[in-house]
Amino acid sequence: MNDPVTRHARHAVRRAARQLAEDAPRLTAGSASALRAGLRVRTARLRGAALAAWLTGVPEHVIAADGRVPVAVVRHWIAARKAPRHPGDRRP
């Protein structure tokens, strides 16, 4: 796990988790809809970084530690990404 691609992927997970943690207090100062939208965007960024890290071979427990989330959350993100898509599903 010391190659540049893996290091970059882990750094992206840590950066996304840090951004989510830092922005949460500011987001709560706004309206409920702004809070939901802000958290949705930042969580999607963390989820994307976690999936990218997993695809580079970073183990789930390492992603969970880097992202400050339970391993079960990382497993859920991975499983959801691999699930077959409905043609009308617009999720990335």
Secondary structure, DSSP 8 states (H G I E B T S, - for coil): --SHHHHHHHHHHHHHHHHHHHHHHHHHTS-HHHHHHHHHHHHHHHHHHHHHHHHTT--HHHHHHHHTS-HHHHHHHHHHHHS---TT----
